[in-house]
Structure formats: structure tokens, C-alpha cells
Amino acid sequence: MKKIVFILFIFILLSHSSLALHKRVYVATVEGMIAGGTEQQFEKAIDAAKDGEVLIIKLDTPGGMANAMDEIIKKISNSKTPVIIYIAPSGAQAFSAGTYILMASDIAAMAPATALGACQPRIINPATGMPEAAPQKEINAYAAKMRSLAELHGRNVSMAEKFVTENVALNEKQALENGSIDIIASNVSELLEKIDGWIVKGRKINVSNAKIYVIKWGLREKIMNYLTDPSIASLLLTIGLFGLIIGFFTPTFHLPETIGAIFIILALYGLSYIGVNAAGILLIILGIIFMIIEAHTPTFGFWTAMAIVSLIFGIMLVPSPSSIQEMPESWYLSFRIGSILIISIVAAFFAYALYKVAKAKKRKPKIGYGDLVGMNGIAITDINPDGQVKVRGEIWNAQADEYIGKGENVIVIAQERLKLRVRKA
């Protein structure tokens, strides 16, 4: 009997240890602007954490694209594994689109000295290129979305609405006091200790002695984030179009159109995710037309100036307005400065290049003074001392100090205006 009890005890102990070993907590870090790459990061993390007790996303973002934000919220809502959005480490933030993602999480947590909020949607003012508040209809729509997320997860609805309508921002203590978040934790271990035993999505979280798995990102997600940045995609499109134009004007030199084609493909990949504004595309095309006009009918920079203005406004208007409404304010400033700087440099360079190419095509071939010295030719008459020679396909009057018969090869030793001095080769 004692042996049976002992065996059962060992069996229960081993089973308990085995279960403990199989408990998994997945942790991933998402930093920077919310874009297409971020959406793929969330998808990868949620898929990897299917067998986990919880998935913890350590988030630090100034905001980002609204369409990426919406897709991430859907993925969190459909995840069978509880998703914890943890604004960390200290000094991190989750503004704008980041706050929406936090509100969509099953458990919202913040580290000390972190912040969230400031979610009022913005649009680009075409005249200044700077952000301004979106129309009231858009603000109301985003406020309703934030309110529904707060209601769904039992968080402070009125404060959630103020994140949008009044652009309110809170630190972690304020957020916990008014019920915008669930937990403050200094690190992942403390976070796990506090949530152990919670009931989330109809299941009890059991993370005591669980093994932590860190999810790493590949190069694809990082590149995707850059390509789906509206500012980068717009600039790639413009530079790519310039490359194609230079390629058409220099058919024997294939590098410009090759680079241009690559840039356009990358830009279209990014813009297919972002969405485009037709007015921006038309302005870019118009700017390129102005550059071609300048190349063929030089006007001392008038068409170049018009092209630069058209291209700058075109780039700033290319991204779909709805996709950039939750971008951080700093992005708009950097986008504006980057557009002006890069397009001014690129447009000036390509305008000069196009002008030189067009001018060279119009110039008639000519031979400068002294250019024929040292060239080989053939006597087409007897030279004694005067006669005629053919050099580089052209017939010249010639003179020699020796007799040279018709058909003999000669070398040019001097050029005197329209007469060549030659000798036998």
C-alpha cells in the first residue's frame, strides 16, 4: 500500500512539473511608428503565442497609420490567447494610434514614467504642409471607436473619449487612478505576478513558474515598416519617375531607368498598403512634365521652379488622408522638411541633367581647332605639295613637304585653319 501511495505521489509530482514546464508566456517588443510592418509583427506574435498563457507586447510608439492600427485591433480581438499591451520600458509612450491598440488589449499595463493619450486625428493642410485638426465628423468617428474599445474592456469611457476630443495625455499613475489601464508594473516578472489568476477571455491565467519565450523580428517586418511609411513611399515614387525619364533621354546608359524601376516597384508596394490621393499623383506627374519642358525649352529656371513646387505638394498629398490621421505630429514636420529638401536637390539635379542631355542632342557635330592632329587619314588626290585627304570621314585640303600619291595613308601633323599638314603614315 505504501508503495502504491508513493508511486501516485511521484506521478502527481511529475505531472505537475510537466504542466509547469509547458506553461509558456510570449513576449515581443514593438517600437517606432505603427505601419504595415507593425501589423505583420502583431500577426506573427499572435500566431506564435497560440499555445501560450498570455502574449505580452512591450509597446513604445509615437503613433502611426490608422489602417495599420485598425488591422492590429482586429487581430488582438480575434486572438484566442490573451494579449497584454505593456507600455514599457520607463520613458516609453503609446500616443495616438498606440493608445487605441492599448485600449483594445485584454490587459492594459504601463511601466513607471510612461505616457499615453493625445489621439486627436489630424490632416495635412495643403497650403502649409503642416498638421491641423481633422473635421469634426472625423473626430467624432474616432471618439466613438475609442469609447467602444473602453466599454468592451471595462475601462474609463469618458476619459477614453477625451483622449480624442480634447487630446488629453496621461502618465501611468493618472491612467491607473481613473481606470484607463489595469496595472502598473516595473518589469515583466512583476506584471506576471500581478495578473496570475485573473480570468480573461473565459480562462484563468496561470503564469506562475511559466517559461518566457521572446519573439524576435525578421528583416522583412523591418523593411515593411519603412516601405509603408507614407513619406518614404512618396519619395521613392518621385525619385523612381525621375530615374525613368533620365533613362529615356540616355538610352545607352541603363542605370537610371533600372534604379527608377526598382524605386517605383518599392513605392507601389508601400502605397498599395497606404492608399493614395489622386491629386497628389497628378501633381507629381505635372511636376515631371514641367521638368521635361524645362529640358527642351530652357527658361532660366521658371519651369524648374514650377516643377519643384508641384512635386513638393504632390508628395505631401500622395498618402491617403485617412491613413495618416493618427500619425505623430513630429512626423508631419519631418515629412514636410524632407519633402522640400530632397525634392529640391533631386529636381535641380535632374533638371540640369535633362537640360544638358537635350542640349547635347541638338548640338551638331563639330571638330574643334587642332582636334585632328595625330589622326590617320588617306590621300584622295596626289599631294604635291597640295591636295586633298579624308580624315574621320571628312574631306580636307592638305599640304605636305613630300610627294604623297593618291590612296596612300597619311598622318595629320598640324592644322592651320581649314588646311591640314600631313605626312606619309
Secondary structure, DSSP 8 states (H G I E B T S, - for coil): -HHHHHHHHHHHHHHHHHHHHH-EEEEEEEES-BSHHHHHHHHHHHHHGGGSSEEEEEEEBS-B-HHHHHHHHHHHHH-SS-EEEEE-STT-EEETHHHHHHHHSSEEEE-TT-EEE----EEE-TTT--EEE--HHHHHHHHHHHHHHHHHTT--HHHHHHHHHS--EEEHHHHHHTTS-SEE-SSHHHHHHHHTT-EETTEE---TT-EEEE----HHHHHHHHHTSHHHHHHHHHHHHHHHHHHHH-TT--HHHHHHHHHHHHHHHHHHHH-B-HHHHHHHHHHHHHHHHHHHS--TTHHHHHHHHHHHHHHHH-B-GGGGTT--HHHHHHHHHHHHHHHHHHHHHHHHHHHHHHHHHHS-----TTTTTT-EEEESS-BSSEEEEEETTEEEEEE-SS-B-TT-EEEEEEEETTEEEEEE-
